[in-house]
Amino acid sequence: MLSFPGAECASQLGDIALALGVCVREAAEQGKTLAAHLQHLTAHGVLHLLGYDHETDADAEVMEAKERRILASLGVADPYAS
């Protein structure tokens, strides 16, 4: 997943690129449905476009908590659960 911020004056946040073949492989390796994996990656990308990152452990905790809430609202299981 790659995210590309839009121009500062643009009315869009930016773009998110997903490599379908990689997503299919990752979903299978992680025992997830492709739909759930794509929803997670999309939420993750949108959060990046909104300025969130996971450079530090503290930042990662904040971002992952937001991802969990977003995904729960969509009926998707916690992607970080063991």
ZAVEXTOR-545184 format. One record per atom (N, C-alpha, C, O): x, y, z; atom name; residue in one letter; residue number from 1. Coordinates in nm, 4 decimals. Layout:
<atoms>
ATOM        c1        c2        c3  atomo  residuo  num
ATOM         X         Y         Z     CA        A  NUM
...
</atoms>
This chain:
<atoms>
ATOM        c1        c2        c3  atomo  residuo  num
ATOM    0.0850   -0.1155    0.0000      N        M    1
ATOM    0.0000    0.0000    0.0000     CA        M    1
ATOM    0.0894    0.1215    0.0000      C        M    1
ATOM    0.1809    0.1326    0.0816      O        M    1
ATOM    0.0634    0.2110   -0.0902      N        L    2
ATOM    0.1324    0.3394   -0.0954     CA        L    2
ATOM    0.0276    0.4490   -0.0918      C        L    2
ATOM   -0.0791    0.4361   -0.1517      O        L    2
ATOM    0.0584    0.5565   -0.0215      N        S    3
ATOM   -0.0321    0.6711   -0.0213     CA        S    3
ATOM    0.0452    0.7923   -0.0701      C        S    3
ATOM    0.1620    0.8117   -0.0366      O        S    3
ATOM   -0.0221    0.8723   -0.1490      N        F    4
ATOM    0.0373    0.9909   -0.2088     CA        F    4
ATOM   -0.0498    1.1113   -0.1758      C        F    4
ATOM   -0.1601    1.1236   -0.2291      O        F    4
ATOM   -0.0026    1.1999   -0.0892      N        P    5
ATOM   -0.0833    1.3171   -0.0542     CA        P    5
ATOM   -0.1166    1.4006   -0.1770      C        P    5
ATOM   -0.0376    1.4100   -0.2709      O        P    5
ATOM   -0.2352    1.4610   -0.1747      N        G    6
ATOM   -0.2748    1.5504   -0.2823     CA        G    6
ATOM   -0.2098    1.6864   -0.2640      C        G    6
ATOM   -0.1472    1.7133   -0.1615      O        G    6
ATOM   -0.2250    1.7707   -0.3632      N        A    7
ATOM   -0.1730    1.9070   -0.3550     CA        A    7
ATOM   -0.2449    1.9814   -0.2425      C        A    7
ATOM   -0.3616    1.9542   -0.2144      O        A    7
ATOM   -0.1766    2.0732   -0.1799      N        E    8
ATOM   -0.2354    2.1453   -0.0665     CA        E    8
ATOM   -0.3656    2.2157   -0.1023      C        E    8
ATOM   -0.4533    2.2299   -0.0172      O        E    8
ATOM   -0.3793    2.2593   -0.2247      N        C    9
ATOM   -0.5008    2.3316   -0.2628     CA        C    9
ATOM   -0.6081    2.2376   -0.3194      C        C    9
ATOM   -0.7182    2.2814   -0.3527      O        C    9
ATOM   -0.5761    2.1114   -0.3298      N        A   10
ATOM   -0.6707    2.0157   -0.3885     CA        A   10
ATOM   -0.7833    1.9841   -0.2905      C        A   10
ATOM   -0.7675    1.9961   -0.1690      O        A   10
ATOM   -0.8959    1.9438   -0.3457      N        S   11
ATOM   -1.0094    1.9075   -0.2621     CA        S   11
ATOM   -1.0053    1.7597   -0.2242      C        S   11
ATOM   -1.0957    1.7107   -0.1565      O        S   11
ATOM   -0.9026    1.6890   -0.2668      N        Q   12
ATOM   -0.8869    1.5474   -0.2343     CA        Q   12
ATOM   -0.7693    1.5291   -0.1389      C        Q   12
ATOM   -0.6728    1.6054   -0.1425      O        Q   12
ATOM   -0.7784    1.4275   -0.0538      N        L   13
ATOM   -0.6681    1.3973    0.0374     CA        L   13
ATOM   -0.5457    1.3488   -0.0377      C        L   13
ATOM   -0.4328    1.3829   -0.0023      O        L   13
ATOM   -0.5675    1.2702   -0.1398      N        G   14
ATOM   -0.4574    1.2127   -0.2168     CA        G   14
ATOM   -0.5005    1.0803   -0.2762      C        G   14
ATOM   -0.6195    1.0541   -0.2939      O        G   14
ATOM   -0.4025    0.9975   -0.3067      N        D   15
ATOM   -0.4283    0.8683   -0.3697     CA        D   15
ATOM   -0.3697    0.7562   -0.2862      C        D   15
ATOM   -0.2714    0.7744   -0.2143      O        D   15
ATOM   -0.4320    0.6402   -0.2971      N        I   16
ATOM   -0.3826    0.5185   -0.2342     CA        I   16
ATOM   -0.3663    0.4152   -0.3444      C        I   16
ATOM   -0.4570    0.3945   -0.4250      O        I   16
ATOM   -0.2503    0.3506   -0.3475      N        A   17
ATOM   -0.2253    0.2468   -0.4471     CA        A   17
ATOM   -0.2092    0.1130   -0.3761      C        A   17
ATOM   -0.1341    0.1009   -0.2793      O        A   17
ATOM   -0.2807    0.0135   -0.4258      N        L   18
ATOM   -0.2722   -0.1219   -0.3723     CA        L   18
ATOM   -0.2336   -0.2154   -0.4863      C        L   18
ATOM   -0.2899   -0.2072   -0.5955      O        L   18
ATOM   -0.1387   -0.3032   -0.4613      N        A   19
ATOM   -0.0989   -0.4034   -0.5610     CA        A   19
ATOM   -0.1838   -0.5283   -0.5367      C        A   19
ATOM   -0.1637   -0.5994   -0.4382      O        A   19
ATOM   -0.2770   -0.5541   -0.6252      N        L   20
ATOM   -0.3737   -0.6613   -0.6028     CA        L   20
ATOM   -0.3065   -0.7953   -0.5791      C        L   20
ATOM   -0.3446   -0.8672   -0.4867      O        L   20
ATOM   -0.2081   -0.8307   -0.6596      N        G   21
ATOM   -0.1406   -0.9595   -0.6421     CA        G   21
ATOM   -0.0770   -0.9730   -0.5049      C        G   21
ATOM   -0.0849   -1.0786   -0.4421      O        G   21
ATOM   -0.0145   -0.8668   -0.4590      N        V   22
ATOM    0.0473   -0.8670   -0.3260     CA        V   22
ATOM   -0.0612   -0.8791   -0.2191      C        V   22
ATOM   -0.0454   -0.9534   -0.1223      O        V   22
ATOM   -0.1701   -0.8068   -0.2366      N        C   23
ATOM   -0.2801   -0.8119   -0.1394     CA        C   23
ATOM   -0.3403   -0.9518   -0.1314      C        C   23
ATOM   -0.3706   -1.0000   -0.0222      O        C   23
ATOM   -0.3578   -1.0167   -0.2448      N        V   24
ATOM   -0.4122   -1.1529   -0.2479     CA        V   24
ATOM   -0.3185   -1.2471   -0.1725      C        V   24
ATOM   -0.3637   -1.3277   -0.0911      O        V   24
ATOM   -0.1883   -1.2373   -0.1993      N        R   25
ATOM   -0.0899   -1.3229   -0.1333     CA        R   25
ATOM   -0.0869   -1.2976    0.0174      C        R   25
ATOM   -0.0885   -1.3918    0.0965      O        R   25
ATOM   -0.0825   -1.1691    0.0571      N        E   26
ATOM   -0.0782   -1.1360    0.1995     CA        E   26
ATOM   -0.2024   -1.1854    0.2723      C        E   26
ATOM   -0.1925   -1.2400    0.3821      O        E   26
ATOM   -0.3179   -1.1667    0.2124      N        A   27
ATOM   -0.4425   -1.2118    0.2753     CA        A   27
ATOM   -0.4380   -1.3625    0.2985      C        A   27
ATOM   -0.4755   -1.4102    0.4057      O        A   27
ATOM   -0.3927   -1.4366    0.1993      N        A   28
ATOM   -0.3836   -1.5823    0.2130     CA        A   28
ATOM   -0.2834   -1.6200    0.3215      C        A   28
ATOM   -0.3110   -1.7074    0.4037      O        A   28
ATOM   -0.1678   -1.5552    0.3223      N        E   29
ATOM   -0.0647   -1.5847    0.4225     CA        E   29
ATOM   -0.1118   -1.5534    0.5642      C        E   29
ATOM   -0.0735   -1.6210    0.6597      O        E   29
ATOM   -0.1949   -1.4507    0.5766      N        Q   30
ATOM   -0.2418   -1.4074    0.7084     CA        Q   30
ATOM   -0.3746   -1.4721    0.7475      C        Q   30
ATOM   -0.4268   -1.4457    0.8558      O        Q   30
ATOM   -0.4293   -1.5563    0.6603      N        G   31
ATOM   -0.5553   -1.6241    0.6904     CA        G   31
ATOM   -0.6737   -1.5301    0.6971      C        G   31
ATOM   -0.7671   -1.5524    0.7741      O        G   31
ATOM   -0.6704   -1.4245    0.6164      N        K   32
ATOM   -0.7785   -1.3251    0.6134     CA        K   32
ATOM   -0.8495   -1.3330    0.4794      C        K   32
ATOM   -0.7948   -1.3835    0.3813      O        K   32
ATOM   -0.9715   -1.2828    0.4766      N        T   33
ATOM   -1.0364   -1.2682    0.3469     CA        T   33
ATOM   -0.9706   -1.1509    0.2739      C        T   33
ATOM   -0.9173   -1.0592    0.3363      O        T   33
ATOM   -0.9754   -1.1558    0.1442      N        L   34
ATOM   -0.9201   -1.0456    0.0653     CA        L   34
ATOM   -0.9942   -0.9162    0.0978      C        L   34
ATOM   -0.9325   -0.8103    0.1085      O        L   34
ATOM   -1.1257   -0.9246    0.1133      N        A   35
ATOM   -1.2049   -0.8047    0.1433     CA        A   35
ATOM   -1.1591   -0.7406    0.2740      C        A   35
ATOM   -1.1411   -0.6190    0.2801      O        A   35
ATOM   -1.1401   -0.8209    0.3784      N        A   36
ATOM   -1.0972   -0.7673    0.5085     CA        A   36
ATOM   -0.9588   -0.7046    0.4981      C        A   36
ATOM   -0.9332   -0.5993    0.5566      O        A   36
ATOM   -0.8695   -0.7695    0.4236      N        H   37
ATOM   -0.7334   -0.7160    0.4092     CA        H   37
ATOM   -0.7356   -0.5834    0.3327      C        H   37
ATOM   -0.6663   -0.4888    0.3701      O        H   37
ATOM   -0.8143   -0.5769    0.2266      N        L   38
ATOM   -0.8240   -0.4522    0.1500     CA        L   38
ATOM   -0.8862   -0.3404    0.2331      C        L   38
ATOM   -0.8449   -0.2250    0.2221      O        L   38
ATOM   -0.9842   -0.3733    0.3153      N        Q   39
ATOM   -1.0441   -0.2719    0.4022     CA        Q   39
ATOM   -0.9405   -0.2195    0.5019      C        Q   39
ATOM   -0.9344   -0.0995    0.5285      O        Q   39
ATOM   -0.8601   -0.3093    0.5562      N        H   40
ATOM   -0.7559   -0.2674    0.6498     CA        H   40
ATOM   -0.6543   -0.1774    0.5804      C        H   40
ATOM   -0.6198   -0.0711    0.6320      O        H   40
ATOM   -0.6069   -0.2190    0.4647      N        L   41
ATOM   -0.5068   -0.1394    0.3936     CA        L   41
ATOM   -0.5621   -0.0034    0.3509      C        L   41
ATOM   -0.4903    0.0966    0.3522      O        L   41
ATOM   -0.6875   -0.0004    0.3139      N        T   42
ATOM   -0.7492    0.1266    0.2757     CA        T   42
ATOM   -0.7597    0.2195    0.3961      C        T   42
ATOM   -0.7262    0.3375    0.3864      O        T   42
ATOM   -0.8062    0.1669    0.5097      N        A   43
ATOM   -0.8136    0.2481    0.6313     CA        A   43
ATOM   -0.6747    0.2980    0.6690      C        A   43
ATOM   -0.6584    0.4147    0.7046      O        A   43
ATOM   -0.5752    0.2115    0.6616      N        H   44
ATOM   -0.4372    0.2473    0.6938     CA        H   44
ATOM   -0.3889    0.3608    0.6026      C        H   44
ATOM   -0.3281    0.4573    0.6487      O        H   44
ATOM   -0.4167    0.3474    0.4739      N        G   45
ATOM   -0.3745    0.4501    0.3779     CA        G   45
ATOM   -0.4428    0.5833    0.4006      C        G   45
ATOM   -0.3784    0.6879    0.3926      O        G   45
ATOM   -0.5717    0.5811    0.4286      N        V   46
ATOM   -0.6447    0.7057    0.4544     CA        V   46
ATOM   -0.5892    0.7737    0.5795      C        V   46
ATOM   -0.5748    0.8959    0.5821      O        V   46
ATOM   -0.5584    0.6964    0.6821      N        L   47
ATOM   -0.5001    0.7559    0.8024     CA        L   47
ATOM   -0.3654    0.8207    0.7714      C        L   47
ATOM   -0.3344    0.9271    0.8249      O        L   47
ATOM   -0.2854    0.7578    0.6857      N        H   48
ATOM   -0.1601    0.8216    0.6435     CA        H   48
ATOM   -0.1887    0.9556    0.5747      C        H   48
ATOM   -0.1209    1.0549    0.6008      O        H   48
ATOM   -0.2881    0.9576    0.4879      N        L   49
ATOM   -0.3219    1.0815    0.4170     CA        L   49
ATOM   -0.3725    1.1891    0.5123      C        L   49
ATOM   -0.3623    1.3083    0.4833      O        L   49
ATOM   -0.4267    1.1469    0.6254      N        L   50
ATOM   -0.4735    1.2420    0.7268     CA        L   50
ATOM   -0.3614    1.2863    0.8208      C        L   50
ATOM   -0.3830    1.3676    0.9106      O        L   50
ATOM   -0.2415    1.2319    0.7992      N        G   51
ATOM   -0.1255    1.2758    0.8761     CA        G   51
ATOM   -0.0775    1.1807    0.9836      C        G   51
ATOM    0.0191    1.2111    1.0535      O        G   51
ATOM   -0.1422    1.0668    0.9986      N        Y   52
ATOM   -0.0983    0.9700    1.0989     CA        Y   52
ATOM    0.0187    0.8884    1.0440      C        Y   52
ATOM    0.0300    0.8672    0.9232      O        Y   52
ATOM    0.1054    0.8429    1.1346      N        D   53
ATOM    0.2128    0.7534    1.0935     CA        D   53
ATOM    0.2424    0.6554    1.2059      C        D   53
ATOM    0.1789    0.6582    1.3114      O        D   53
ATOM    0.3390    0.5698    1.1816      N        H   54
ATOM    0.3764    0.4681    1.2807     CA        H   54
ATOM    0.5277    0.4628    1.2939      C        H   54
ATOM    0.5876    0.3559    1.3055      O        H   54
ATOM    0.5881    0.5821    1.2918      N        E   55
ATOM    0.7340    0.5922    1.3025     CA        E   55
ATOM    0.7833    0.5571    1.4426      C        E   55
ATOM    0.8916    0.5005    1.4572      O        E   55
ATOM    0.7063    0.5895    1.5445      N        T   56
ATOM    0.7436    0.5556    1.6819     CA        T   56
ATOM    0.6402    0.4596    1.7369      C        T   56
ATOM    0.5308    0.4467    1.6820      O        T   56
ATOM    0.6751    0.3918    1.8462      N        D   57
ATOM    0.5799    0.3000    1.9089     CA        D   57
ATOM    0.4535    0.3734    1.9522      C        D   57
ATOM    0.3427    0.3218    1.9376      O        D   57
ATOM    0.4709    0.4945    2.0058      N        A   58
ATOM    0.3541    0.5724    2.0507     CA        A   58
ATOM    0.2650    0.6095    1.9327      C        A   58
ATOM    0.1426    0.5998    1.9421      O        A   58
ATOM    0.3253    0.6517    1.8220      N        D   59
ATOM    0.2475    0.6853    1.7019     CA        D   59
ATOM    0.1766    0.5615    1.6474      C        D   59
ATOM    0.0617    0.5691    1.6040      O        D   59
ATOM    0.2455    0.4484    1.6500      N        A   60
ATOM    0.1862    0.3238    1.6000     CA        A   60
ATOM    0.0659    0.2842    1.6843      C        A   60
ATOM   -0.0349    0.2386    1.6303      O        A   60
ATOM    0.0750    0.3008    1.8157      N        E   61
ATOM   -0.0375    0.2670    1.9030     CA        E   61
ATOM   -0.1598    0.3515    1.8707      C        E   61
ATOM   -0.2717    0.3005    1.8668      O        E   61
ATOM   -0.1384    0.4808    1.8476      N        V   62
ATOM   -0.2493    0.5707    1.8135     CA        V   62
ATOM   -0.3111    0.5302    1.6803      C        V   62
ATOM   -0.4331    0.5194    1.6682      O        V   62
ATOM   -0.2259    0.5079    1.5805      N        M   63
ATOM   -0.2752    0.4751    1.4469     CA        M   63
ATOM   -0.3474    0.3399    1.4473      C        M   63
ATOM   -0.4545    0.3268    1.3880      O        M   63
ATOM   -0.2899    0.2405    1.5131      N        E   64
ATOM   -0.3523    0.1082    1.5174     CA        E   64
ATOM   -0.4853    0.1113    1.5912      C        E   64
ATOM   -0.5783    0.0401    1.5532      O        E   64
ATOM   -0.4961    0.1919    1.6956      N        A   65
ATOM   -0.6238    0.2048    1.7671     CA        A   65
ATOM   -0.7303    0.2626    1.6748      C        A   65
ATOM   -0.8449    0.2176    1.6756      O        A   65
ATOM   -0.6925    0.3620    1.5955      N        K   66
ATOM   -0.7874    0.4205    1.5000     CA        K   66
ATOM   -0.8275    0.3170    1.3955      C        K   66
ATOM   -0.9449    0.3068    1.3598      O        K   66
ATOM   -0.7302    0.2401    1.3461      N        E   67
ATOM   -0.7607    0.1355    1.2480     CA        E   67
ATOM   -0.8585    0.0347    1.3072      C        E   67
ATOM   -0.9549   -0.0043    1.2413      O        E   67
ATOM   -0.8343   -0.0076    1.4309      N        R   68
ATOM   -0.9231   -0.1045    1.4955     CA        R   68
ATOM   -1.0659   -0.0514    1.5040      C        R   68
ATOM   -1.1614   -0.1243    1.4772      O        R   68
ATOM   -1.0800    0.0762    1.5415      N        R   69
ATOM   -1.2146    0.1355    1.5526     CA        R   69
ATOM   -1.2828    0.1422    1.4162      C        R   69
ATOM   -1.4006    0.1090    1.4035      O        R   69
ATOM   -1.2098    0.1845    1.3160      N        I   70
ATOM   -1.2662    0.1927    1.1806     CA        I   70
ATOM   -1.3111    0.0544    1.1349      C        I   70
ATOM   -1.4236    0.0366    1.0882      O        I   70
ATOM   -1.2228   -0.0420    1.1488      N        L   71
ATOM   -1.2537   -0.1768    1.1009     CA        L   71
ATOM   -1.3668   -0.2404    1.1801      C        L   71
ATOM   -1.4509   -0.3095    1.1226      O        L   71
ATOM   -1.3704   -0.2183    1.3107      N        A   72
ATOM   -1.4803   -0.2719    1.3916     CA        A   72
ATOM   -1.6140   -0.2161    1.3434      C        A   72
ATOM   -1.7144   -0.2873    1.3406      O        A   72
ATOM   -1.6144   -0.0889    1.3057      N        S   73
ATOM   -1.7391   -0.0282    1.2572     CA        S   73
ATOM   -1.7833   -0.0894    1.1244      C        S   73
ATOM   -1.8998   -0.0785    1.0861      O        S   73
ATOM   -1.6901   -0.1536    1.0545      N        L   74
ATOM   -1.7203   -0.2203    0.9277     CA        L   74
ATOM   -1.7421   -0.3707    0.9455      C        L   74
ATOM   -1.7677   -0.4426    0.8489      O        L   74
ATOM   -1.7316   -0.4171    1.0707      N        G   75
ATOM   -1.7488   -0.5600    1.0967     CA        G   75
ATOM   -1.6264   -0.6432    1.0635      C        G   75
ATOM   -1.6376   -0.7637    1.0410      O        G   75
ATOM   -1.5084   -0.5797    1.0601      N        V   76
ATOM   -1.3847   -0.6496    1.0270     CA        V   76
ATOM   -1.3090   -0.6765    1.1568      C        V   76
ATOM   -1.2968   -0.5886    1.2421      O        V   76
ATOM   -1.2588   -0.7983    1.1706      N        A   77
ATOM   -1.1848   -0.8368    1.2908     CA        A   77
ATOM   -1.0564   -0.7553    1.3058      C        A   77
ATOM   -1.0019   -0.7039    1.2081      O        A   77
ATOM   -1.0104   -0.7449    1.4279      N        D   78
ATOM   -0.8873   -0.6732    1.4620     CA        D   78
ATOM   -0.7699   -0.7338    1.3857      C        D   78
ATOM   -0.7359   -0.8499    1.4085      O        D   78
ATOM   -0.7074   -0.6585    1.2960      N        P   79
ATOM   -0.5973   -0.7137    1.2160     CA        P   79
ATOM   -0.4700   -0.7341    1.2972      C        P   79
ATOM   -0.3772   -0.8008    1.2513      O        P   79
ATOM   -0.4650   -0.6774    1.4172      N        Y   80
ATOM   -0.3454   -0.6884    1.5000     CA        Y   80
ATOM   -0.3593   -0.7925    1.6102      C        Y   80
ATOM   -0.2655   -0.8148    1.6868      O        Y   80
ATOM   -0.4750   -0.8559    1.6186      N        A   81
ATOM   -0.4956   -0.9598    1.7205     CA        A   81
ATOM   -0.4047   -1.0789    1.6900      C        A   81
ATOM   -0.3827   -1.1142    1.5741      O        A   81
ATOM   -0.3533   -1.1390    1.7948      N        S   82
ATOM   -0.2636   -1.2548    1.7772     CA        S   82
ATOM   -0.3400   -1.3766    1.7334      C        S   82
ATOM   -0.2808   -1.4828    1.7138      O        S   82
</atoms>
